[in-house]
């Protein structure tokens, strides 16, 4: 068997329907304004949700529904921000008069941000929504209780309409959690594997320049371009091992980590990363003029140039266009992005190829 099995998928042709009356009830409801019409409506809502009225504004979390005169009061705002996830605030817009409006207009608030941050984080995979019951069922239960209570009051008849919920059919995907670990390790391996070529090339170039060997070579008629090309070709053998052997081990070996991905793309990425690091060694060799601590300085320079990539990925989670362009100039950033994209494609069982290379 392979070390990184592809995710298995199975078609789910239907999901079971269930009644809205069987969903979770918001245990605590605050509403405004505190008028006769709103109180009458909320008393009917309380009967449908089996909640009791709270006469005085509670100092702690309590089960029931309570009127709020001024929703903008700082103490009430603080209380609302600390409410539990399934509690609700209902704001009626056109019920300040003495007659029922022809159209009911109200807003339901469940937490300040509706838990969108949690919903997005937990529902990034294919399949049923993991937070659907905790958020939307409670919201819809309260919404239908208000609507049906309003219709009952206006018509004088009980609304005997059954509302059912049923999710769309979906594809259940069992993701391979090992892909995340493998891609994280590969990003670290790419950083560590080129440390030695970077240090050796930087030290060799520094020694040639400081000792005067480069000047002697130029005196015999060798141009700067020819000298630079010869230094680059001197590093090519290690680069071929890095990109070709690495892509073979990852895609076409017996225990390939990414059997579904295009090995050519991996080879090109590793080759570009190698060229970037070697070019970085050329640049750093002209910055340092001390041969005594050349190896130590080269190692420190390599690690120091990795730190901006680590900090950018940690703090800049949602990058603007300028931040994307700026961080892409960091020597270790493109290879980090590549393995991240590889992780998402392999986790969903499709692999990285030319057709989906620009889809992330």
GIVENGI-V719433 format. One record per pair of residues at least 24 apart in sequence whose C-alpha atoms are under 8 Angstrom apart, sorted by the first residue. I is the first residue (numbers start at 1). GAP is how many residues later the second one is. Records with the same first field share a line. If there is no record, write none. Layout:
BEGIN
I = GAP / GAP
END
This chain:
BEGIN
1 = 254
2 = 252 / 253 / 254 / 255
3 = 252 / 253 / 254
4 = 172 / 174 / 175 / 252 / 253 / 254
5 = 171
6 = 169 / 170 / 340 / 341 / 342 / 343
7 = 166 / 167 / 168 / 169 / 340 / 341 / 342
8 = 165 / 166 / 167 / 341
9 = 162 / 163 / 164 / 165
10 = 161 / 162 / 163
11 = 159 / 160 / 161
12 = 157 / 158 / 159 / 160
13 = 156 / 157
14 = 154 / 155 / 156
15 = 151 / 152 / 153 / 154
16 = 150 / 151
17 = 147 / 148 / 149 / 150
18 = 146 / 147 / 148
19 = 143 / 144 / 145 / 146
20 = 117 / 120 / 121 / 142 / 143 / 144 / 145
21 = 120 / 142
23 = 110 / 114 / 115 / 118
24 = 109 / 110 / 113 / 114 / 117
25 = 24 / 113 / 116 / 117
26 = 60 / 61 / 62 / 112 / 113 / 116
27 = 24 / 35 / 36 / 37 / 59 / 60
28 = 33 / 34 / 35 / 36 / 37 / 58 / 59 / 60
29 = 35 / 36 / 37 / 58 / 59 / 60 / 61
30 = 35 / 36 / 37 / 38 / 58 / 59 / 60
31 = 34 / 35 / 36 / 37 / 58 / 59 / 60 / 61
32 = 35 / 36 / 37 / 38 / 39 / 58 / 59 / 60
33 = 34 / 35 / 36 / 37 / 58 / 59 / 62 / 63
34 = 33 / 34 / 35
35 = 60 / 61
36 = 62
37 = 58 / 59 / 60 / 61 / 62 / 63
38 = 54 / 57
39 = 28
41 = 105 / 108 / 109 / 112
42 = 104
44 = 105
45 = 100 / 101 / 104
48 = 97
49 = 93 / 96
80 = 31
81 = 30 / 31
83 = 28
84 = 27
85 = 25 / 26 / 30
86 = 24 / 25 / 48 / 49 / 52
87 = 24
100 = 54
104 = 46
108 = 31 / 35
110 = 29
125 = 48
126 = 44 / 45 / 46 / 47
127 = 43 / 44 / 45 / 46
128 = 39 / 42 / 44
173 = 175
175 = 172 / 173
176 = 171
177 = 170
179 = 164 / 167 / 168
180 = 163 / 167
183 = 156 / 157 / 159 / 160
184 = 155 / 156
186 = 153
187 = 148 / 149 / 152
190 = 145
191 = 141
194 = 80 / 83
195 = 104 / 107
197 = 38 / 41 / 81
198 = 79 / 80 / 82 / 83 / 100 / 104
199 = 82 / 96 / 99 / 100
200 = 95
201 = 34 / 77 / 80 / 81
202 = 79 / 80 / 82 / 83 / 96
203 = 82 / 91 / 92 / 95
205 = 77 / 80
206 = 79 / 80 / 82 / 83 / 85 / 88
207 = 84
210 = 79 / 81
232 = 46
235 = 43
239 = 32 / 35
240 = 31
242 = 28 / 29 / 32
243 = 24 / 25 / 26 / 27 / 28 / 31
258 = 88 / 93
259 = 92
260 = 86 / 89 / 90 / 91 / 92
261 = 85 / 89 / 90 / 91 / 92
262 = 89 / 90 / 91 / 92
265 = 88 / 89
269 = 66 / 69
270 = 65
273 = 58 / 59 / 61 / 62
276 = 55
277 = 54
280 = 51
305 = 25 / 26 / 27
306 = 25 / 26
309 = 24
END
